[in-house]
Amino acid sequence: MLDKLPVVGRLLGGRVADDAGWRRMEALLRKCERRPVHRAWIGDVVVCDAALARRALLDSEGRLQRRPSVWQFGRGQAVPAATVTELNRWLHGAAARHDVDTAARIAVERLAAASGDLHRACLLAALESVAGMLGFDRHPELAAAVQVYIGEVFHAKLVDARLDDAQAARAKALASRVAAMLDGCDADLPPALHTDGVLVGAARGEVYLHAVLSVVGASGVMLAWLACALHIDELAGIDMRGDARARLFAGKPEHVALELLRLWPPASAHGRRVLEDHQVGPVEALRDDDLVIPVFALHRHRDAWPEARIFSPQRWQDDPRPTAFMPFSAGPGACIGSQFEIRWLAAVVRHAATLRTLRLVQVGRSPRANTMFSPPLCRLETPSGTATGSP
């Protein structure tokens, strides 16, 4: 589910987990409304015109380069193209066979019973909901290793932007252990994850963990946004009081899911490296420039959406997939799990009434925009008013 390049963090001012970072995101939206295509002060070409952005992502003329992080290992080494095709087919097939309604019910029930850090609780709830789909439900040791990767390694990237040396070393060791476990795993895994060949040693474990993350990352983040939308009145510039919150339950679940993804897309931007000089609207994109599509700004652009800052699932009845909607990118760089994510989130919305009983305490003031765009730090309290774990 991840399509995030370092340039996006630079565009938004680096680590944007504080109030200043959030203000920069909103400032970028205002600039995009004045100049839909412009060159940022760091040199990147920013495209917030919906038609131009979609045309760029479709990239029919091959002018942009894409290096998908999900199928990389080690120091940015890419999995060969034939193996990527094999892995994509495996995930698409597994997602198509998975019962999303059962998965969503499991995720909601696990979150309703959780306490402590909201981000971690949502990631682990999403992880448990797809255990059967990803092949670790019958393998306790593999399940435990995957849980550490999602609940500790990825959680640290999500809320803190980067791993310290000790965490990075632990992640590397974890990938090696997972690779060894895959040899004895009887799940329906593609050959590339079972035998030595193109992927050897820790690389197999790392690629498997990335496959898990490609499904769980966005799902966990969107579950956290939904929980916050139910309990926080002002959420990343959107007023969720009164009628807005009531629409979470009155609207068609598929439309609610799309509106959640519009206002709080898990990827705040998509980035591509320019391979050859070409014109993008009024700006000439030069070879080795980075072309950035700020999804957060595009999804709230006043020219693309009537009442752009209003939570309104009703809007999706008239236009099910507007040009300006691209939470999972588009074209050859589109997220491999996008259709599953939308179906899963809609199913979660159908079970969302269970989450009304959450005791949610907001810890941070602003959203996090590190590896993914996620809600402010919150903690879940037990009915007695205590929370386990650190916020």
LUMZADO-101187 format. One line per 5 residues: number of its first residue (from 1); their letters; for each residue x negated, y negated, z of C-alpha. Coordinates in steps of 0.5 Angstrom, whole numbers, plus 500, padded with zeros to 3 digits. Each point is the difference from the previous one (the first is absolute). Layout:
BEGIN
NUM	a	X Y Z; ...
***
This chain:
BEGIN
1	mldkl	500 500 500; 494 495 501; 498 496 494; 496 495 504; 493 496 497
6	pvvgr	495 496 504; 502 494 496; 507 500 503; 497 499 507; 495 494 498
11	llggr	506 497 496; 504 500 507; 494 497 504; 497 507 502; 503 503 506
16	vadda	507 497 501; 502 503 506; 501 494 504; 505 493 499; 495 497 496
21	gwrrm	500 506 495; 507 500 500; 501 493 498; 495 501 494; 505 505 498
26	eallr	505 495 500; 496 495 497; 498 504 494; 508 501 499; 501 493 500
31	kcerr	494 499 495; 503 506 495; 506 496 500; 497 494 497; 495 503 496
36	pvhra	502 507 498; 493 502 497; 494 497 503; 493 501 501; 499 500 508
41	wigdv	494 497 503; 496 506 500; 501 501 493; 505 505 499; 506 500 495
46	vvcda	506 500 504; 507 502 497; 506 498 503; 504 500 493; 505 506 500
51	alarr	499 502 493; 493 498 499; 499 504 507; 503 507 497; 497 499 493
56	allds	493 500 504; 502 506 504; 502 504 494; 494 498 496; 501 503 493
61	egrlq	494 497 497; 495 503 506; 497 493 502; 500 502 507; 497 505 505
66	rrpsv	503 504 505; 496 504 505; 505 503 505; 498 501 507; 505 506 501
71	wqfgr	495 504 496; 494 498 502; 495 503 505; 493 498 503; 497 494 498
76	gqavp	506 498 495; 498 506 496; 506 502 495; 504 507 499; 499 502 493
81	aatvt	506 498 495; 502 507 499; 500 502 508; 504 493 501; 506 503 495
86	elnrw	500 506 504; 500 497 507; 506 495 497; 504 506 498; 499 504 506
91	lhgaa	503 493 504; 505 499 495; 503 507 501; 499 501 507; 504 493 501
96	arhdv	505 502 495; 502 507 504; 500 496 507; 506 499 504; 500 493 501
101	dtaar	506 499 504; 497 506 505; 494 496 500; 503 493 501; 504 503 506
106	iaver	493 503 503; 497 494 499; 505 496 504; 501 505 505; 493 500 502
111	laaas	499 492 500; 506 500 504; 497 504 505; 493 496 500; 497 495 504
116	gdlhr	493 496 500; 498 497 494; 505 499 494; 495 501 494; 498 506 503
121	aclla	506 503 502; 503 499 493; 494 502 496; 501 507 504; 507 500 499
126	alesv	499 500 493; 495 505 500; 504 505 504; 506 499 495; 495 502 494
131	agmlg	496 506 503; 504 505 496; 499 496 494; 492 499 501; 499 507 502
136	fdrhp	497 500 507; 507 501 504; 497 508 501; 493 498 502; 499 497 507
141	elaaa	493 498 499; 501 497 493; 506 496 503; 496 498 506; 495 497 495
146	vqvyi	504 497 496; 504 497 506; 493 497 502; 499 497 493; 507 496 500
151	gevfh	501 499 507; 492 497 501; 496 499 494; 506 497 496; 503 497 505
156	aklvd	494 496 502; 499 498 493; 507 497 500; 500 496 506; 493 498 500
161	arldd	498 500 493; 493 504 501; 497 506 503; 494 499 505; 494 504 499
166	aqaar	503 506 505; 506 500 497; 497 501 493; 496 505 502; 506 504 503
171	akala	504 499 494; 494 503 496; 500 506 504; 507 501 500; 500 501 493
176	srvaa	495 505 500; 504 504 505; 506 499 496; 496 503 494; 499 506 504
181	mldgc	507 501 502; 502 500 493; 497 506 498; 504 504 505; 507 496 498
186	dadlp	505 504 497; 504 494 498; 502 498 493; 494 496 498; 497 499 494
191	palht	493 504 498; 496 493 501; 501 501 507; 499 507 501; 494 502 496
196	dgvlv	493 497 500; 499 496 493; 501 493 498; 502 499 507; 495 503 505
201	gaarg	498 499 508; 503 494 503; 503 497 494; 506 505 500; 502 499 507
206	evylh	500 492 498; 504 501 494; 505 504 503; 500 495 506; 501 495 495
211	avlsv	506 504 497; 503 500 507; 499 492 500; 503 499 493; 507 503 503
216	vgasg	500 498 507; 496 493 500; 506 496 497; 505 504 503; 498 499 507
221	vmlaw	499 492 499; 507 500 497; 503 503 506; 496 495 504; 503 494 496
226	lacal	507 504 501; 499 500 508; 498 493 500; 506 498 496; 505 503 505
231	hidel	497 497 506; 496 493 498; 504 494 498; 495 497 496; 495 504 496
236	agidm	495 498 495; 504 494 498; 507 503 500; 506 499 505; 503 507 501
241	rgdar	505 497 505; 507 501 500; 503 502 493; 493 502 497; 499 505 505
246	arlfa	507 503 499; 498 501 493; 495 505 502; 506 504 501; 506 498 495
251	gkpeh	496 500 494; 498 506 496; 494 503 502; 497 500 494; 501 493 499
256	valel	497 499 507; 494 504 499; 499 495 494; 501 494 504; 495 502 505
261	lrlwp	495 502 495; 501 493 497; 499 496 506; 495 504 503; 496 504 495
266	pasah	495 504 503; 495 498 495; 499 492 500; 497 500 493; 497 504 495
271	grrvl	493 499 497; 497 502 493; 493 498 497; 500 497 493; 496 504 495
276	edhqv	500 494 494; 502 493 500; 507 499 498; 506 495 502; 505 500 505
281	gpvea	505 495 500; 496 493 500; 494 503 503; 494 504 497; 498 506 503
286	lrddd	493 502 499; 496 506 500; 499 502 508; 505 496 503; 505 503 504
291	lvipv	507 499 498; 505 500 506; 507 501 501; 502 497 507; 506 505 501
296	falhr	502 497 506; 501 493 496; 503 503 494; 506 503 504; 501 494 504
301	hrdaw	500 495 494; 505 495 499; 501 501 493; 500 507 500; 505 501 506
306	peari	507 496 501; 499 499 508; 493 503 500; 499 500 508; 507 503 501
311	fspqr	501 507 502; 505 502 495; 501 507 498; 506 498 496; 495 497 494
316	wqddp	498 507 498; 507 502 498; 499 495 494; 493 501 498; 497 507 502
321	rptaf	493 499 498; 499 492 499; 493 499 496; 497 496 506; 501 507 504
326	mpfsa	493 504 501; 499 502 507; 496 506 497; 497 497 494; 502 502 493
331	gpgac	497 503 494; 494 505 500; 498 497 507; 507 501 503; 500 504 507
336	igsqf	501 507 499; 505 501 505; 504 494 499; 507 504 498; 499 504 506
341	eirwl	499 494 505; 506 497 497; 504 506 501; 497 501 507; 501 493 503
346	aavvr	508 500 497; 501 507 504; 496 497 506; 505 494 500; 506 505 500
351	haatl	497 502 507; 498 493 502; 506 500 505; 496 504 505; 495 495 500
356	rtlrl	504 495 503; 498 503 507; 493 498 499; 497 496 506; 495 496 495
361	vqvgr	496 494 503; 496 496 496; 493 499 501; 497 496 494; 503 494 497
366	spran	498 501 493; 500 506 495; 494 504 498; 497 499 493; 494 505 500
371	tmfsp	500 507 497; 508 499 499; 505 494 502; 503 502 506; 504 497 506
376	plcrl	497 497 506; 498 504 505; 505 503 505; 501 505 505; 505 505 502
381	etpsg	502 501 507; 504 505 503; 507 499 503; 496 499 507; 496 494 497
386	tatgs	493 503 499; 496 502 494; 495 505 499; 494 498 496; 497 494 498
391	p	504 495 496
***
